[in-house]
């Protein structure tokens, strides 16, 4: 998708949040914001919002000299998520539909996104998980089940730190031996990297790779060759998070997007309110007749 004018204030806010994490010096904050404002005026709005964010966060790291401004926050998010996993696994095991429950919880974990909420709290995470167990979401449950059943190879595209612990619960339900789990190639916002996957133990149950990119989404021509090969060869791609939806919604493939609607731009695009949990198949999938066909679950 293209970048909307409404995305620009979000990118500016995100830049200031990151600047304050990377430095306590107000003059550095001002330098970063002035730099971002100049770059905002030069943005190619035909590119996706994650492409814009990628360039800005690269510049932020150059100015501050901090490679991973969100490292402490990601460590906290991983720790909180891991503390919740035993109880959530029990919920899945006792559910009438374990796959559906695991899917709900994986999508609920997408609330752990400091690109959209720089003031995320543990209470926010717990509330999202509690709501996920009882509230409806819009999704293509039957198509998702069928795709999982048919697929011999599944590529699971991760989004954020902390969230990936909840992804592990869904991976467990869809047979880890068929899954390759992909994270970002290097730090950007609080997106998950190999270090985060190892922290939550994903590398112990599934093959984990990185995509070689520092974009907060999946920009295929920016990813390394091995990742692009796995993407092309996968029978099924599970893409977590709004950033992956923003970058891959116009790419061909059997892709299911799992995310929470976090802004008015995406809410308008999918015709659902902010906060809605989404499970939608790509409109470019070869077996999908009606784009963004949705069923209330």
C-alpha positions in Angstrom: 0.0 0.0 0.0 1.0 3.6 -0.5 1.8 6.1 2.3 -1.2 8.3 3.2 -0.7 11.9 4.3 -2.3 10.7 7.6 0.8 8.4 8.1 3.2 11.4 8.4 2.1 12.6 11.9 2.5 9.0 13.1 6.0 8.8 11.7 6.9 12.1 13.4 5.6 10.9 16.8 7.4 7.6 16.4 10.6 9.4 15.6 10.3 11.5 18.8 9.6 8.4 20.9 12.7 6.7 19.5 14.8 9.8 20.0 13.9 10.0 23.6 14.7 6.3 24.1 18.1 6.7 22.4 19.1 9.9 24.2 18.2 12.1 27.2 19.6 15.2 25.4 16.9 17.6 24.2 19.2 19.1 21.6 19.6 15.6 20.1 15.8 15.3 20.1 15.5 18.6 18.2 18.1 17.6 15.7 16.4 14.3 15.0 12.9 15.9 14.5 14.3 18.7 12.3 16.0 16.0 10.2 12.8 14.0 10.0 10.8 17.0 9.0 13.2 17.7 6.1 12.9 14.0 5.0 9.1 14.1 5.4 9.0 16.8 2.7 11.0 14.6 0.4 9.0 11.4 1.0 7.8 9.3 -2.0 4.3 8.6 -1.0 4.1 5.8 -3.5 6.2 3.8 -1.1 4.7 2.0 1.9 4.7 3.4 5.4 7.3 0.9 6.6 9.7 2.0 3.8 9.4 5.5 5.1 9.9 4.4 8.6 13.0 2.3 7.6 14.8 5.4 6.2 13.9 7.6 9.2 15.0 5.0 11.8 18.3 4.5 9.9 18.9 8.2 10.2 18.0 8.2 13.9 20.6 5.4 14.6 23.2 7.4 12.7 22.6 10.6 14.7 22.5 8.9 18.1 25.0 6.1 17.6 22.6 3.7 19.3 22.0 0.6 17.2 18.9 -0.6 19.1 17.1 2.2 21.0 14.3 -0.2 21.9 16.5 -3.0 23.3 15.4 -2.4 27.0 11.8 -2.2 26.0 12.0 -5.4 24.0 13.6 -7.3 26.9 10.7 -6.2 29.1 8.2 -7.2 26.5 9.8 -10.6 26.0 9.9 -11.2 29.8 6.2 -10.2 30.3 5.1 -12.4 27.5 7.0 -15.4 28.7 5.4 -15.0 32.1 2.0 -15.2 30.5 2.6 -18.2 28.3 1.9 -21.1 30.8 -1.6 -19.8 31.6 -2.3 -19.1 27.9 -1.1 -22.5 26.9 -3.6 -24.0 29.4 -6.4 -21.9 27.9 -5.6 -23.3 24.5 -5.4 -26.9 25.7 -8.9 -26.5 27.4 -10.5 -24.7 24.5 -13.2 -26.3 22.3 -11.2 -25.1 19.3 -7.5 -25.0 20.2 -6.4 -23.7 16.8 -8.9 -20.8 16.9 -7.9 -19.9 20.4 -4.2 -19.9 19.5 -5.0 -17.7 16.5 -6.9 -15.3 18.6 -4.1 -15.0 21.2 -1.4 -14.6 18.4 -3.4 -11.7 16.9 -4.0 -10.2 20.4 -0.2 -10.2 20.9 0.0 -7.7 18.0 -0.9 -5.0 20.6 2.8 -5.1 21.6 3.7 -2.5 19.0 5.7 0.6 20.0 5.4 2.0 16.5 1.7 2.6 17.2 1.8 2.9 21.0 5.0 4.2 22.6 3.5 4.1 26.1 2.5 0.4 26.1 1.9 -1.1 29.6 1.6 -4.6 30.9 -2.1 -3.8 31.6 -2.6 -3.1 27.9 -1.2 -6.5 27.0 -3.3 -8.3 29.6 -6.4 -6.5 28.5 -5.8 -7.4 24.8 -5.4 -11.1 25.7 -8.5 -11.2 27.9 -10.6 -9.5 25.1 -9.2 -11.9 22.5 -10.7 -14.9 24.3 -14.2 -13.6 24.2 -14.6 -10.9 21.6 -15.4 -11.6 17.9 -12.9 -10.8 15.2 -13.2 -10.7 11.5 -11.5 -13.6 9.8 -11.5 -16.3 7.2 -11.3 -19.2 9.6 -12.3 -22.0 7.2 -9.9 -20.9 4.5 -7.1 -20.6 7.2 -7.8 -24.1 8.4 -7.8 -25.5 4.9 -4.6 -23.7 4.0 -2.8 -25.0 7.1 -4.0 -28.6 6.4 -2.8 -28.5 2.8 0.5 -26.8 3.3 3.7 -28.8 3.4 5.9 -25.7 3.9 4.7 -22.6 6.0 6.6 -19.4 6.3 5.6 -17.4 9.4 6.6 -13.7 9.3 7.0 -12.3 12.7 6.4 -8.8 13.8 7.3 -7.6 17.3 9.3 -8.7 20.4 7.1 -10.1 23.1 4.4 -10.8 20.5 6.6 -13.7 19.1 6.0 -15.6 22.4 2.3 -15.7 21.5 3.2 -16.6 17.9 4.9 -19.7 19.4 1.5 -20.9 20.7 0.1 -20.8 17.2 3.2 -22.5 15.7 2.7 -25.3 18.2 -0.8 -25.8 16.8 0.2 -25.9 13.1 3.1 -28.4 13.4 6.5 -26.7 13.9 8.3 -29.2 11.6 6.5 -27.5 8.6 7.2 -24.0 9.7 10.1 -21.6 9.0 9.9 -18.6 11.4 11.3 -15.3 10.0 12.3 -12.2 11.9 13.8 -8.8 10.9 17.4 -8.8 9.8 18.5 -6.0 12.2 16.8 -3.8 14.9 14.1 -1.4 14.0 11.5 -0.1 16.5 10.5 -3.0 18.7 10.4 -5.5 15.8 11.7 -9.0 16.7 15.2 -10.1 15.7 17.0 -13.4 16.1 18.0 -12.4 19.6 14.3 -12.1 20.6 13.4 -15.4 19.0 16.1 -17.1 21.0 15.1 -15.3 24.2 11.5 -16.8 24.0 12.8 -20.2 22.9 11.4 -20.3 19.4 14.7 -21.6 18.0 14.2 -24.7 20.1 11.0 -25.8 18.3 11.2 -24.3 14.8 13.7 -23.2 12.2 14.3 -19.4 12.7 15.8 -17.2 10.0 16.1 -13.4 9.5 15.0 -11.6 6.3 18.1 -9.5 6.1 16.2 -6.2 6.2 15.8 -3.4 8.7 12.3 -2.4 7.5 9.4 -2.6 10.0 7.6 -4.8 7.5 8.5 -7.1 4.6 9.9 -5.2 1.6 10.8 -8.2 -0.6 13.4 -6.4 -2.8 15.2 -5.3 0.4 15.3 -8.9 1.8 18.2 -11.3 1.3 18.0 -14.0 -1.4 17.4 -17.0 0.9 14.4 -15.3 2.4 13.0 -14.4 -1.0 13.5 -18.0 -2.1 11.6 -19.3 1.0 8.9 -16.8 0.4 8.4 -17.8 -3.2 8.5 -21.6 -2.4 6.2 -21.5 0.6 2.8 -23.2 0.3 1.4 -20.8 2.9 2.6 -17.5 4.4 1.4 -16.3 7.7 2.2 -12.6 8.0 1.8 -11.0 11.5 1.3 -7.4 12.1 0.1 -4.2 10.4 3.6 -3.5 8.9 3.6 -6.8 7.0 0.0 -6.1 5.8 1.1 -2.7 4.6 4.1 -4.1 2.7 2.7 -7.3 1.4 -1.0 -6.7 0.6 -0.1 -6.1 -3.0 2.2 -9.1 -3.4 1.0 -12.4 -4.9 1.0 -15.5 -2.8 -1.1 -17.6 -0.5 -0.8 -15.1 2.4 -2.9 -14.8 5.5 -2.5 -11.5 7.4 -3.0 -11.6 11.2 -3.1 -8.2 12.9 -4.9 -5.7 15.0 -6.2 -2.6 13.3 -4.2 0.3 14.8 -4.9 3.4 12.9 -7.7 5.2 10.9 -5.8 4.6 7.6 -6.0 0.8 7.9 -9.4 0.9 9.5 -10.7 2.6 6.4 -8.9 0.2 4.1 -10.3 -3.0 5.7 -13.6 -1.3 6.7 -13.3 -2.3 10.3 -12.9 -0.2 13.5 -9.6 0.5 15.2 -8.8 -2.4 17.6 -10.5 -5.1 15.5 -8.5 -8.3 15.2 -8.1 -9.4 11.6 -7.5 -12.7 9.9 -7.7 -12.1 6.2 -6.3 -13.8 3.1 -4.5 -11.7 0.5 -6.8 -10.5 -2.3 -4.1 -11.6 -4.7 -4.2 -15.3 -3.6 -4.9 -17.5 -6.5 -7.8 -19.3 -4.7 -9.6 -16.2 -3.4 -12.5 -15.1 -5.5 -13.6 -12.1 -3.5 -11.0 -9.6 -2.1 -11.0 -9.3 1.7 -13.9 -11.6 2.1 -14.6 -11.6 5.9 -16.6 -13.6 8.3 -17.4 -12.6 11.8 -16.3 -15.3 14.2 
